[in-house]
Amino acid sequence: MASPVVPVQGAEDALVPGTEYNATADISCGFGGNIPDQTCPAGVKRQWGEDGTTLVEVTKPDGMKRAIFFRGTSPYSADSSQADGSAGWDFNVSRKGDQVTVKYGPETYIIVDALVEGG
C-alpha cells in the first residue's frame, strides 16, 4: 500500500510543465454582467509577490488576460487598464464554502480555494 503524498513545508511549489504556473484549471466565468455560464482557463502563481501574495491569471474568451490578486484565499484586487475601461470598475467578493466569486465590473469569476492554495 502506497504512502499518502504529503507536501514538504518550505518546499518550492512545482510548475505545470511548459507553463509559468503552479497549477492550471478551467474556472467558471461570465462577461457583460451575465452569470458565470462559460469556462475560462486559469493559472496560478503561488508566492508570486514578495509579500507571499498569489496571482490567478484568467484567459478570457477574447484572448485577453485578467489578473486577480490573493492574500491567502481572499482576493483583494484585479489588474486594471484605462484602455479597456476597467480602471473605474468596482471589485466585489463573496464566498460560499470553498469557492470565492469575484465580480469585477461586468466580469464574474468563480475560483476554488484548491486552485489558489493547492490541494
trRosetta pair geometry for C-beta under 8 A, 3 or more apart (Angstrom, degrees):
i j d omega theta_ij theta_ji phi_ij phi_ji
7 11 6.5 -148 -179 47 80 121
7 118 7.2 73 -69 125 154 142
8 11 3.9 76 76 -28 101 129
13 22 4.4 1 137 -132 126 129
13 46 5.0 45 22 63 169 128
13 47 6.9 158 10 18 125 115
13 118 6.8 -138 -129 -68 121 142
14 22 6.9 112 77 -144 46 73
15 19 6.3 -162 172 79 99 74
15 20 6.7 -54 -145 -150 128 22
15 21 6.5 117 -153 73 79 36
15 22 6.2 -72 -104 -94 51 45
16 19 4.4 8 78 44 100 124
16 21 5.1 -3 23 79 115 91
16 22 7.1 91 -18 154 84 10
16 23 6.4 115 -48 -115 115 23
16 24 5.3 -12 -37 -6 172 106
16 43 7.3 -116 28 -134 137 108
19 24 6.5 86 30 -48 177 127
19 43 6.2 -143 174 -132 139 145
20 43 7.4 87 73 143 71 145
20 45 6.6 -10 131 -91 92 115
21 24 5.3 87 100 -61 150 86
21 43 3.3 -99 -93 -173 149 113
21 44 5.8 90 -161 51 100 42
21 45 6.1 -95 -118 -67 58 68
21 57 7.6 -124 -91 42 115 109
22 44 5.5 -56 55 94 95 88
22 45 6.3 125 -4 -121 97 32
22 46 4.7 -24 15 9 162 102
22 118 7.1 -66 140 -77 124 106
23 43 7.2 169 89 -151 43 59
23 44 5.1 3 56 43 87 110
23 46 8.0 48 8 -26 97 111
23 115 5.9 -158 102 -149 129 64
23 118 6.7 167 -32 -99 141 70
24 41 6.7 -3 -175 -172 108 94
24 42 6.7 165 -154 88 62 49
24 43 4.7 -25 -100 -98 84 79
24 44 7.6 -166 -80 12 39 73
25 41 7.8 167 94 -149 28 55
25 42 5.8 -19 66 62 71 95
25 112 7.7 -58 108 39 162 109
25 115 5.1 -103 24 -102 138 122
26 39 4.3 21 172 175 116 121
26 40 6.8 151 -156 70 68 28
26 41 5.8 -44 -98 -92 68 52
26 42 7.2 129 -123 14 19 84
27 39 6.8 150 72 -153 27 71
27 40 5.8 -29 62 62 81 82
27 42 4.7 18 -2 -5 118 136
27 58 6.6 -73 51 -115 127 114
27 109 6.0 36 125 -166 133 90
27 110 6.0 -173 177 74 96 64
27 111 5.6 -10 -137 -93 146 64
27 112 7.7 -160 -116 2 99 81
27 115 7.3 -47 -76 -27 115 170
28 36 4.0 84 147 142 99 125
28 37 7.7 17 -162 -72 98 14
28 38 7.3 126 -159 73 55 43
28 39 6.3 -48 -96 -99 43 63
28 40 7.9 44 154 18 8 83
28 109 7.3 143 88 -158 61 43
28 110 4.1 8 62 40 108 117
29 36 5.2 -90 -163 -141 4 98
29 38 5.3 -45 73 78 80 94
29 39 6.8 100 21 -143 89 18
29 40 4.0 17 5 -4 146 121
29 58 6.6 140 -88 -179 142 140
29 60 7.2 -144 148 -117 154 70
29 107 7.2 -20 -168 -170 98 88
29 108 6.6 157 -157 87 49 61
29 109 5.2 -6 -106 -103 85 69
29 110 7.5 -144 -68 18 46 73
30 33 7.9 -52 136 109 108 15
30 34 4.5 -133 -176 93 111 79
30 35 5.2 -152 -97 118 161 23
30 36 3.8 -114 -21 -85 102 43
30 37 5.8 65 -97 13 103 65
30 38 6.3 142 -89 22 50 91
30 107 7.2 156 85 -158 56 44
30 108 4.3 2 53 52 100 108
31 34 6.3 8 64 37 39 103
31 38 7.4 -13 3 24 94 139
31 60 7.0 85 -75 -155 137 115
31 61 7.2 -111 -1 21 148 115
31 106 6.3 53 -170 127 54 97
31 107 5.6 -5 -108 -106 69 71
31 108 7.8 -145 -63 24 35 72
32 106 5.4 5 -117 165 13 128
33 106 4.6 -58 -47 -141 68 90
34 37 6.4 -66 144 18 116 108
34 108 7.7 -128 84 23 52 120
35 108 7.0 -56 -155 65 31 154
36 101 7.7 -143 -12 -135 140 103
36 108 4.7 -117 -58 105 97 110
36 109 6.9 122 -106 -109 135 21
36 110 5.4 173 87 -11 169 107
38 61 6.6 -49 168 -55 157 123
40 58 5.0 47 124 -175 133 102
40 59 6.0 -174 -178 72 94 58
40 60 6.1 -24 -129 -105 135 37
40 61 7.0 -96 -99 -46 96 67
40 109 7.4 -66 48 -117 133 98
41 58 7.4 153 88 -154 45 56
41 59 4.9 2 66 42 93 113
42 56 5.7 6 -178 -179 119 97
42 57 6.6 160 -155 82 66 45
42 58 4.6 -24 -99 -99 95 71
42 59 7.3 -160 -80 12 44 71
42 109 7.9 105 -82 -159 141 126
42 111 7.2 -133 151 -111 172 100
42 115 6.8 36 102 -178 125 150
43 56 7.4 167 84 -154 37 55
43 57 5.2 -13 60 59 86 96
44 54 6.3 -3 -169 178 102 111
44 55 7.0 156 -155 85 53 53
44 56 5.1 -21 -100 -101 80 73
44 57 7.7 178 -85 18 31 71
44 115 5.5 158 -35 159 139 83
44 116 6.1 -168 -129 -110 146 37
45 48 4.1 80 112 -86 106 114
45 54 6.8 169 84 -160 55 62
45 55 4.4 2 52 57 103 102
45 57 7.3 39 -6 -9 102 108
46 54 5.2 -17 -119 -117 53 104
46 116 7.7 119 -95 174 94 47
46 117 7.5 103 -116 -124 126 34
46 118 6.9 -13 -67 -36 158 107
47 52 5.7 -39 -122 -137 70 56
47 54 7.1 5 -27 -87 29 73
48 53 5.9 -57 62 95 90 75
48 54 5.7 105 7 -136 106 30
48 55 4.1 5 3 -1 176 104
49 52 6.5 -31 75 44 86 22
49 53 3.5 26 25 42 128 102
49 54 7.8 -85 10 -32 93 22
49 55 7.5 122 -34 -41 86 97
49 69 7.6 50 -35 -150 133 113
52 71 7.7 69 96 -137 91 73
53 69 5.7 4 170 -172 131 98
53 70 6.3 152 -168 76 78 50
53 71 5.7 -50 -110 -85 84 65
54 69 7.4 146 78 -160 50 51
54 70 4.2 -22 64 64 100 108
54 71 7.8 167 20 -85 84 20
54 116 5.6 108 112 -164 157 84
54 117 7.7 -101 -61 -76 164 57
55 67 5.7 -28 -162 -160 103 104
55 68 7.5 137 -160 71 52 45
55 69 6.0 -23 -103 -103 66 66
55 70 7.6 -164 -72 21 21 84
56 67 7.3 143 77 -158 47 52
56 68 4.7 -20 65 63 99 98
56 69 7.9 -163 24 -75 73 21
56 70 6.6 56 -11 -17 103 118
56 75 7.8 -61 28 -99 124 111
56 111 6.0 31 175 -131 173 149
56 115 6.9 66 -116 126 123 118
56 116 6.5 -56 -61 -96 122 83
57 65 5.4 -1 -176 -174 99 122
57 66 7.4 159 -155 79 53 41
57 67 5.3 -21 -101 -100 77 72
57 68 7.8 -176 -79 21 30 69
58 65 6.6 150 76 -157 44 66
58 66 4.8 -17 60 59 100 92
58 67 7.9 -177 19 -80 72 25
58 68 6.9 34 -8 -5 110 109
58 109 5.9 -119 -63 -114 165 141
59 63 6.8 -19 -172 -145 99 32
59 64 7.7 157 -153 85 58 29
59 65 5.5 -36 -97 -97 59 79
60 63 7.1 -38 74 33 73 19
60 64 5.1 -8 45 67 117 78
60 65 7.0 -172 3 -95 84 23
60 66 6.1 70 -42 -12 109 105
60 107 7.7 -70 -104 -125 126 129
64 84 7.5 122 178 -86 164 152
66 78 6.1 -5 176 -170 98 121
66 79 6.7 -167 -158 49 53 96
66 104 7.2 162 -173 70 138 151
66 107 6.6 179 -95 154 169 165
66 109 7.6 -159 92 -48 135 141
67 78 6.3 152 87 -159 57 64
67 79 4.2 60 49 -13 103 116
68 75 5.3 -27 169 -137 109 126
68 77 7.6 171 -154 94 52 42
68 78 4.9 -25 -101 -101 66 89
68 102 5.8 31 -134 166 144 178
68 104 7.6 -140 -97 -39 103 143
68 109 6.7 -133 -43 68 154 154
68 111 7.2 -156 86 -35 151 156
69 75 6.7 114 77 -152 44 71
69 76 5.9 -54 97 58 95 82
69 77 4.8 -2 47 64 117 85
69 78 6.9 -170 8 -85 80 34
70 73 6.6 -19 -170 -137 128 19
70 74 6.3 140 -155 72 78 38
70 75 5.1 -49 -91 -90 77 56
70 76 7.0 132 -120 5 27 82
70 116 5.5 -73 115 -149 176 126
71 74 5.5 -22 66 66 78 96
71 76 5.8 29 2 -17 101 130
72 116 8.0 59 144 138 38 130
72 117 7.4 1 -171 -79 55 121
73 100 6.8 165 157 -28 88 132
73 113 4.6 -7 -131 -124 138 97
73 116 5.3 128 -117 88 71 147
73 117 6.0 -51 -73 -30 97 121
74 93 7.2 88 -163 148 73 164
74 100 7.4 160 -120 -104 40 157
75 78 7.7 17 176 -58 119 84
75 91 8.0 -130 129 175 107 113
75 93 5.4 174 65 -100 100 134
75 100 6.0 165 1 128 108 146
75 102 5.2 -27 77 -90 164 123
75 111 7.3 97 -48 48 129 140
77 91 6.3 -13 -123 -156 44 173
78 86 7.6 -82 107 168 113 131
78 91 6.0 177 12 -112 99 121
78 102 7.1 122 -58 167 125 135
78 104 4.8 -10 24 -114 157 152
79 86 7.8 54 111 108 60 141
80 86 4.4 -147 -141 113 77 96
80 87 4.5 122 149 -95 120 48
80 89 6.8 -167 -118 34 118 100
81 84 4.8 60 76 23 114 92
81 85 7.8 15 87 24 75 28
81 86 5.5 50 39 45 68 104
81 87 6.3 -104 89 -49 16 90
82 85 7.6 30 -173 -79 33 27
82 87 5.0 4 -79 -18 56 143
85 88 6.9 -53 176 36 67 97
85 89 7.4 85 127 -46 75 100
85 105 7.7 125 114 -144 95 162
86 89 4.9 -37 -156 0 61 126
86 104 7.1 23 -153 152 112 108
86 105 5.9 -120 -126 -8 75 148
89 104 5.6 66 129 171 136 69
89 105 3.1 -63 -135 -58 130 106
89 106 7.8 -100 -127 2 127 62
90 103 7.5 5 101 111 94 95
90 104 7.6 -164 91 -142 49 40
90 105 6.6 133 41 -74 61 51
91 102 7.4 -23 -163 -166 81 92
91 103 7.7 155 -156 85 34 58
91 104 5.4 4 -110 -109 72 81
92 102 7.5 148 82 -159 50 46
92 103 4.5 -11 63 60 100 103
92 104 7.8 -169 29 -72 63 42
93 100 6.0 -11 -165 -177 101 111
93 101 7.0 151 -155 80 49 55
93 102 5.7 -14 -102 -103 78 65
93 103 7.6 -163 -72 23 32 72
94 100 7.2 161 83 -158 38 63
94 101 4.9 -8 60 55 88 104
94 103 7.8 28 4 -5 97 106
95 99 7.3 162 -152 90 62 43
95 100 5.1 -30 -100 -105 77 75
95 101 7.6 -167 -80 18 28 74
96 99 5.9 -14 68 66 80 89
96 101 7.2 32 7 -14 101 107
98 112 5.9 31 126 -158 93 84
98 113 4.6 -93 -173 17 84 116
98 114 7.0 39 158 -24 127 87
99 110 5.6 20 170 -180 126 93
99 111 6.6 161 -157 81 78 35
99 112 4.8 -43 -97 -98 89 62
99 113 6.9 -120 -81 -16 39 75
100 110 7.5 169 84 -152 39 52
100 111 5.5 -20 61 63 88 88
100 113 7.4 92 -13 -64 97 74
101 108 6.5 -8 -173 -168 97 97
101 109 7.3 161 -154 83 51 46
101 110 5.2 -20 -100 -100 75 75
102 108 7.1 160 84 -153 54 47
102 109 4.7 -7 57 58 102 96
102 110 7.9 -172 20 -78 71 29
102 111 6.6 19 -4 4 112 114
103 107 7.3 158 -157 86 46 52
103 108 5.1 -12 -104 -102 73 82
104 107 4.8 -17 68 67 87 104
104 108 7.8 173 25 -81 64 35
104 109 7.5 8 9 6 106 104
111 115 6.0 -103 -171 60 86 131
111 116 6.5 77 149 -47 116 108
112 115 5.3 100 68 0 79 98
112 116 7.6 -157 100 -1 46 89
113 116 5.6 -64 -153 41 41 110
113 117 5.8 -11 169 20 80 111
113 119 7.5 1 114 41 86 138
114 117 6.9 -72 -126 57 23 77
114 118 7.0 -36 -171 143 58 11
114 119 4.3 -110 -132 70 85 100
